[in-house]
Amino acid sequence: MRIILLSIMMTGLLVACGSQKQAETPSDMKDHSEMKQHDHAEHTDMAAAEKLIYYTCPMESHKHIHSREPGTCSECNMTLVEGVITSVDKMEYYGCPMEIHSHVRQDEPGRCAECKMELKPMRLKESL
């Protein structure tokens, strides 16, 4: 008898929950889809943002020069430029995201030979 009573109560509960979901209006559904689109746009904007990793000499032969602060190259006195993680469409090379491995650069994705971190799409931002 208790089992039958529990079954009836569970069925009633499931029916009540199901009808509550169906009571959602098209405008409620629109609100949910707008939120999803907003979240996606926010994520896309964040993905497009560039992240500063280090400052480095713009000369290829001085790519081993890196700093956490703006300044000049200790070998040629040129102004250091920002090395940033960027999107694939703006990248110049794949590089290690660690400042001390600023010299690790290659044309294809892979791993840093020194720390085994995944190489990121990077570019050098010319200063204005």
CORTAMO-V473062 format. One record per residue. RES is the residue in one small letter. PSI is psi in degrees with one decimal (NA if undefined). Layout:
# CORTAMO-V473062
{{RES/PSI} {RES/PSI}}
This chain:
# CORTAMO-V473062
{{m/-43.5} {r/-38.4} {i/-42.2} {i/-43.0} {l/-43.4} {l/-40.5} {s/-43.7} {i/-42.5} {m/-42.8} {m/-42.1} {t/-43.9} {g/-40.6} {l/-43.6} {l/-41.2} {v/-42.4} {a/-43.4} {c/-41.4} {g/-41.7} {s/-28.4} {q/-39.6} {k/-38.8} {q/-21.8} {a/-8.8} {e/127.4} {t/161.9} {p/-33.4} {s/-35.2} {d/-43.2} {m/-37.3} {k/-42.6} {d/-42.4} {h/-43.6} {s/-34.9} {e/-39.2} {m/-43.3} {k/-42.4} {q/-39.9} {h/-45.4} {d/-42.5} {h/-42.9} {a/-40.8} {e/-43.7} {h/-41.1} {t/-42.2} {d/-41.4} {m/-37.7} {a/-31.3} {a/-19.1} {a/147.2} {e/144.2} {k/120.6} {l/129.0} {i/-45.7} {y/172.9} {y/141.9} {t/164.1} {c/138.0} {p/-12.2} {m/129.7} {e/-38.6} {s/-10.8} {h/24.0} {k/-14.0} {h/-11.6} {i/123.7} {h/155.8} {s/154.4} {r/-15.3} {e/153.3} {p/156.1} {g/-151.4} {t/156.1} {c/133.2} {s/-12.9} {e/-36.1} {c/-4.1} {n/12.6} {m/154.6} {t/131.1} {l/147.5} {v/161.0} {e/130.7} {g/116.4} {v/148.2} {i/133.4} {t/-170.9} {s/159.3} {v/-35.6} {d/-17.9} {k/-4.6} {m/154.9} {e/-26.9} {y/167.2} {y/131.2} {g/161.4} {c/135.4} {p/-0.9} {m/131.7} {e/-43.2} {i/-10.3} {h/32.6} {s/-21.0} {h/-12.1} {v/104.9} {r/139.2} {q/167.7} {d/-15.6} {e/159.2} {p/158.2} {g/-154.0} {r/150.4} {c/131.1} {a/-19.9} {e/-39.4} {c/-5.9} {k/11.7} {m/153.4} {e/132.1} {l/144.0} {k/152.8} {p/126.2} {m/164.2} {r/161.8} {l/128.1} {k/118.8} {e/135.1} {s/150.4} {l/NA}}
